[in-house]
Amino acid sequence: QVQLVESGGGLVQPGGSLRLSCAGSGSVIFSVMGWYRQAPGKERDLVATITRGGRTNYADSVKGRFTISRNSAKNTVDLQMNSLKPEDTAVYYCNAHTLPYDYDKWGQGIQVTVSS
């Protein structure tokens, strides 16, 4: 059974930092891994992705503030979030494209709230 388990969310003040972690398990290859987020009443949007080779892609809204990293040997992907803003408040979802069956797996989601 393939699983993605997120950790590290919570409440933080504007300007603060949080680090999200996601651990994958199961008999698949985790190809591209990443983070998405969904704010209340909005669609789920890309935050950042990273390939097994380390190539990254970021949403414009988080460039320069968030950093994605992964350990492919451990099937983990982290998201370091700095200079957080209230508009970063959302449920954050870990995502992985898996092989050989070529499907996307989602984590259960974790709440991040930026508020004073």
N, C-alpha and C positions, 0 to 999 in steps of 0.2 A: 504494500500500500504506500502510495506516494503522499508525503505530507510536507507542508511548510508551516513552521511555527515561529511566530513573531514575538518579540519582547522589547521592552524599553520605552514604551509610551508613557504618557502622563501629562501632568499640568506644569507649565513653565511660564514665567513672566516674559513679556516682550523683551527682546534683546538677549534672551537666554539661549541655552543649548540643550539638545537632547540627542541621544544616539539610539537608533533602532537597529535591532538585529533580527535576522531570519535564518533559521536552520532547516535545510532540506534533508529528507530521508526517503529511502526507497530504491528499488532496483532500476533506476533510470539514470540518464546523463542529464544534468542540469545545464542547459545551453545558455541562452541569455537569461539573466536574472535582473530583477528590478523592483522598484517601488512605485506604486500608484496611490492616489488619494482621492477621497470623496467627501466633500463638504455637504452639509444638510441642504437638500433641495437642488443639488448639482450633480452633474455626471462624474463618473470616475475618470480622472485625468492622470496622464503620465507625470511622474516626478523625475525619475532617473532610471537608466538601465546600464548594464555592464555586461560585456561579452566574456567568454572564458579567456580570451586574449587580453582583456583589460581595457578594451575600447569602451568609452563612456558616452552617454547622451543625457542631457539635462533639459528640463523645461526652462524656458527663459526666466520664469518667475523665481527660480531657485539658484540660478547660476551665480557662482561666487559666494554663496552662503551654505549650500549643501554639498557634501562629498560622498559619493558611493564607492564602496570597495567590496572585494570578495576574496574568499579563500576557496578556490575550486576543489582543492583536495578534501576540504571539510564540508563542501556544499553550503557555505554560509555567505550571506551578503549583508552588509551593514550600510546604514545611512547616517552620517554625521550631519546634524542640522544645527547651524549656528545663526546668530542674529535673527532669531525667530520673530515672526510678526503675527498679529492676530489672524490675518488672512491665511496663515498656514494651518489653522485649526481644521482638522478633518480626521476621518478614519483612514489610516494608512494601511495599504495592502501590499504584501510581498507577492511577487509573481515570478514564475520560472517557466521558460519554454523547455519541455523535456523531450528527450530522444530515447529510444528510436521510434516511439509512437507518435511523435510530432504533435503534442497537445500542450496547452497551457494549464498550469496548476496555480491556484490562488491560496494564500493563507486566509486565516479567519478574520483578519483585520485587527488593528490596534488604534486606540484613540490617542490623538495628540491635541491638547488644548493649550492655546497661547493666550493668556489673559492676566491682567493685573488684579 
